[in-house]
Amino acid sequence: MLEKLAEFQYKYAGLIFLLTLLFTVSIGFGIQNLRLQTDLNKELPQNLNVIKLQNKASDLFGGADSVMLLIKLNKNCNTEGIKDIRDPKIIKMIISLANKAKEEPSVNSVQSVGSFFVSPENIPENTEAVKMILSKIPDSETFFNKDYSATLMVVSADLGGSEEKIKKFVSRIHEDIESIEKPACIDINITGNPPIRKVLMQMLRHDMVYTMLLAGIIIFILLVFLKKSVIKALFVFTPLMLGLTWTLGLMGWLEIPLSIATVGISAMILGLGTEYGIFLVERYEEERKNKDQKASLITALPSVGSGIIGSGTTTIVGFLALLFAAMPMIQHLGETLALGIFCILFATVVVAPAVIICGERITQGIRKHEKKN
């Protein structure tokens, strides 16, 4: 079986390489569909009673994502300014910001100390009068800290778990904050579930790219050092990059999300799959010392191919066992790693021999051309 495959690869190496490029481009378009899963609730077992009850409560009373705006006095400000967060200027600013937030389509409600005043016109001109009004309102103290240097605004919105909606919503809240007139020495900080998820999205993207590049660069340098040739290192590295591209592309097409558990799969797949290419290239080079390309490939692929397939299959089965875990994030880790190893295994056994043959033919052609000149 593998001998016939080797003969086919030798005969149609160029065609296999061309079809691989076309396939990689088409699959690679799926990378743009990759989505990030930052909702930790969806990474929990949905069949647990406590999770079911939480989901039911969200359906009955509205599943809202809360954004908290902490409005506080900047104690490091050198300007002689406001000393009490209950100052009328701040109350007016809070009402203005609340009205801006209410204009957002996804906002359900806004709770703040400004809710106790109908409009900015009803706010007294001095802090003492504001204190008096608030003292007559039950639970108004819950909006302030003990020394009245900070107050809280809670914006409740229903974003439906969409990562893109969360990103846009948080950006609009930041724009609302920038658009209002703020008194001197006042800081407005934003936190809550949506901002945290936005930060997680940025971190996941950064970590995925960073770990993938770092692993790829280190592995390639080691391959160059071990093989003592950039060309031979590329013979091993090319199926790795093909397999990784296919994995990420298929994840996009199959709508498998990247989460906290799976963001490092690129580095893991590169590390786990490197040995397959090394075994094949080493065996081919041994045969190439005394044989031509065709004979070397027909000998090398069957001799190490079965071992590579066996090793890869057992690794895939081991990762697929994670599908039986209770936690969805562990399940996603298992399916992505299994998919990644399969792609690299396929690239090594089916595509790598064609890459080696094409690479040698190109190298030989360049050498002949240099000799003529």
C-alpha positions, 0 to 999 in steps of 0.5 A, a space after each residue: 500500500 505505502 509502496 504504491 503510494 510512494 510510486 504515485 508520489 514520485 511520479 506526480 510530485 509536482 501535481 501533488 504539490 500544486 493540489 496541496 497549495 490549492 487545498 491549503 489556500 481554500 482551507 486557509 480561508 476558514 481561519 478568518 472564521 475562527 471565533 474566540 470563546 471568552 464566555 466561561 459559562 459556556 465552558 462549564 457542563 450544561 447538564 449540571 442542575 446548578 447550571 440549568 437553574 442559572 440558565 433558566 433564571 437568565 431566560 426568565 429574568 433576562 440574561 444581562 451583561 453588566 458593565 460597571 463604571 467606577 467614577 472616582 476622585 483622582 487623589 493625585 491630581 495637583 489641581 484644587 478641585 472637587 473633594 466630595 463625589 456628591 458634588 453637583 457637577 459630578 451628579 450632572 456628569 453622571 446623568 449625562 453619561 447615563 443618558 448616553 448609555 441608555 441610547 445604546 440599543 442593547 442597554 436594558 437599564 442604567 443604575 446610578 446615583 443620577 437615577 434619584 434625580 429626574 433631570 440635571 435641572 433638579 440638581 441643587 447648586 451646592 454639595 450640602 443640598 445634594 447630601 440632604 436629598 440623598 440622606 432622605 432616599 433609602 439605600 442611596 448610600 450603596 452607590 458610594 464608598 465610605 469616604 465618598 471619593 467614588 461612586 458606581 454606575 451599572 449598565 445592564 445590557 443583553 449582548 447575547 454572548 456574541 464576541 463581536 457585539 461585546 467588543 463593539 458595545 465596550 468600545 461605544 461605552 468608552 466613546 460615551 465616556 470620552 464624549 461627555 464633559 468631565 470636571 477636573 480630577 475625575 477618573 472613570 474606569 470601566 469593568 464588568 463581564 463584557 470588558 473582561 471578555 474583551 480583554 480576554 479576546 485580546 489576550 487570547 489572540 496575542 497568546 495564540 500568535 506569540 506562542 505559534 511564532 515562538 514555537 515555529 522559530 525555535 523548532 525551525 532553528 533546531 531543525 537547521 542545526 540538526 540537519 545542517 541545511 536550511 533546505 532539509 529543515 524545510 522538508 521537515 518544517 513544510 508539512 508542519 506548517 501545512 498541517 497547522 494551517 489545515 487545522 486552524 482553517 478546519 476549526 474555522 469551517 467547523 465552528 470549533 472555537 478557540 478558548 482559554 484551553 485551546 489557545 495554545 494548540 498551535 505550539 502543541 501541535 508543532 511540538 508533537 508533530 515534528 518527529 513524524 517529518 524527522 523520521 521520514 526525512 532521516 530514513 529517506 536520506 539514508 537510502 538516498 546515499 546509495 539509491 536514486 530518488 524513486 528507489 529511496 522513496 519507495 524504500 523509505 516511506 513503507 519502512 517508517 510510514 507504518 510506524 508514523 501512522 501507528 504513532 499518530 493514530 495512538 496519539 489521536 485516540 488518546 486525545 479523542 478520549 478527552 471528548 468523554 470529559 465532563 468539561 466542554 473546554 477539555 472536550 474542545 482541547 481533545 478534538 482540536 489536538 486530535 484534528 491537528 495531529 491528523 492534519 500533520 500526520 496526513 501532510 507528512 505521509 501524503 504531502 511531505 514525500 512530494 515536497 522532498 522530491 520537488 525540493 531535490 529536483 529544484 535544487 538539482 536544477 539550480 546546481 546544473 544552471 550554476 555549473 553551466 554559467 
